[in-house]
Amino acid sequence: MVFLGEGAVGKTSLVGRYVYDSFEGDYLATIGTDIHVKTMNVDDTRVKLVIWDIGGQEDFAQLRKAYYQNASGAFFVFDTTRPETLKRVDDWVEALYGVTGRIPLALVENKIDLPTAIPPEETEAIVKKLDCIFVRTSAKEDMNVEQAFGELTRQILKRARAR
């Protein structure tokens, strides 16, 4: 699984909440990539997730493409308080699909414990266009984080079984 999205949207916080059940309030930019592993049960299947938390800064654009290579699924994370973090979703997804082909994708609206600055119809239109999973999360408050990982993992398994 790879994480896509602009800097400071909460990618690392979501991974930390899910893998380690912790939340660090201080922002530290991810330089390059951090890799995490977690085993989970999805319905009757035991699954080992390898999670790639990739730096969102523009400097890492070329590096990111190399990390997309073997991705089975992806999260695109945006910050509900910063509409600009959703504006380049097409660029991110296009770069991903250019390497992987179409893989399961989850659009994740993070920081829902704060007031939103993005109209719901805007996200609904993107979800419809991308035909993807949509989950609203808060890494800080541990809202829907498990659900986001579970739903994407189910889609990855469904796709793998259909082959």
C-alpha positions in Angstrom: 0.0 0.0 0.0 1.3 3.4 -0.8 0.2 6.8 0.6 -0.2 9.8 -1.7 -0.9 13.4 -1.0 0.5 16.8 -0.3 2.7 17.4 2.7 1.2 17.8 6.2 -2.2 16.1 5.4 -1.7 13.4 7.9 -0.3 10.4 6.0 2.3 9.6 8.6 -0.3 10.2 11.4 -2.7 7.7 9.8 0.0 5.1 9.4 1.2 5.7 13.0 -2.4 5.4 14.3 -3.1 2.2 12.4 0.2 0.4 12.8 1.3 1.5 16.3 -2.0 2.9 17.7 -0.2 6.2 18.5 -0.5 9.8 17.4 2.3 12.3 17.4 1.0 15.9 17.4 4.2 17.5 16.2 4.6 17.7 12.4 7.8 16.2 11.0 8.1 16.0 7.2 8.7 12.5 5.8 12.0 12.6 3.9 11.9 9.9 1.2 9.9 6.9 2.4 9.1 5.1 5.6 8.1 1.4 5.4 5.8 -0.2 8.0 4.5 -3.8 8.3 1.3 -4.9 10.0 -0.6 -8.2 9.9 -4.4 -8.1 10.1 -7.4 -10.3 9.6 -9.8 -9.4 6.9 -12.9 -11.6 7.2 -11.4 -15.1 7.1 -8.0 -14.2 5.6 -4.8 -13.3 7.4 -3.0 -10.5 5.5 0.4 -8.9 5.9 0.4 -5.3 4.8 3.5 -3.5 3.7 2.7 0.2 4.0 4.9 2.8 2.2 4.6 6.3 3.7 6.0 8.4 0.9 7.1 12.1 1.4 4.5 14.5 -0.1 6.9 17.3 -1.0 7.4 18.0 -4.7 11.1 17.3 -4.4 10.2 13.6 -4.1 8.0 13.3 -7.3 10.5 11.2 -9.3 11.4 9.1 -6.3 7.8 8.3 -5.6 7.3 6.7 -9.0 9.9 4.1 -8.1 8.0 3.3 -4.9 4.7 2.9 -6.8 6.2 0.0 -8.8 4.7 -3.0 -6.8 1.8 -1.2 -5.1 -1.4 -3.3 -4.8 -3.5 -0.4 -3.5 -3.2 3.3 -2.6 -4.6 5.9 -0.3 -4.8 9.5 -1.4 -5.0 11.6 1.7 -6.2 15.3 1.9 -6.7 17.7 4.8 -10.3 18.7 5.3 -9.2 22.2 6.5 -7.0 22.9 3.4 -8.9 22.7 0.1 -5.7 23.1 -1.9 -4.6 19.6 -0.7 -7.4 18.1 -2.8 -6.8 20.2 -6.0 -4.0 18.0 -7.4 -5.6 14.7 -6.8 -5.8 14.0 -10.6 -2.0 14.6 -10.9 -1.2 12.2 -8.0 -3.6 9.5 -9.3 -2.4 9.9 -12.9 1.3 9.5 -11.8 0.3 6.4 -9.7 -1.7 4.7 -12.5 1.0 5.6 -15.0 3.2 3.1 -13.1 0.8 0.6 -11.6 -2.2 0.6 -14.0 -5.6 0.9 -12.2 -5.3 -0.5 -8.7 -7.7 -0.1 -5.7 -7.7 3.5 -4.5 -9.1 5.1 -1.3 -9.7 8.8 -1.1 -9.2 9.8 2.6 -10.5 13.0 4.0 -8.4 13.4 7.1 -8.6 15.7 10.2 -12.4 15.5 10.4 -12.1 16.4 14.1 -11.7 20.0 12.7 -14.1 22.1 10.8 -14.2 21.3 7.1 -13.4 23.9 4.4 -14.4 21.5 1.5 -17.9 21.2 0.3 -19.2 17.6 0.4 -20.3 17.8 -3.3 -16.7 18.5 -4.3 -15.4 15.3 -2.7 -18.5 13.3 -4.0 -17.7 14.4 -7.6 -14.1 13.2 -7.2 -15.1 9.9 -5.7 -17.6 9.3 -8.6 -15.0 10.3 -11.2 -12.2 8.1 -9.7 -14.7 5.3 -8.8 -12.9 4.8 -5.5 -13.5 4.1 -1.8 -14.1 7.2 0.3 -13.4 7.4 4.0 -13.5 10.4 6.4 -10.9 10.0 9.1 -9.2 11.6 12.1 -5.8 10.1 13.0 -5.8 12.3 16.1 -9.2 11.0 17.4 -8.8 7.5 15.9 -11.9 7.9 13.8 -12.4 5.4 10.9 -8.7 4.7 10.5 -9.2 0.9 10.9 -12.1 1.1 8.5 -10.0 2.8 5.8 -7.3 0.2 6.0 -9.9 -2.6 6.1 -11.9 -1.4 3.1 -8.8 -0.9 0.9 -7.4 -4.3 2.0 -10.7 -6.0 1.0 -10.6 -4.3 -2.4 -7.0 -5.5 -2.9 -7.9 -9.1 -1.9 -11.0 -9.0 -4.2 -8.9 -7.9 -7.1 -6.1 -10.5 -6.4 -8.7 -13.4 -6.1 -10.3 -12.3 -9.4 -7.1 -12.9 -11.3 
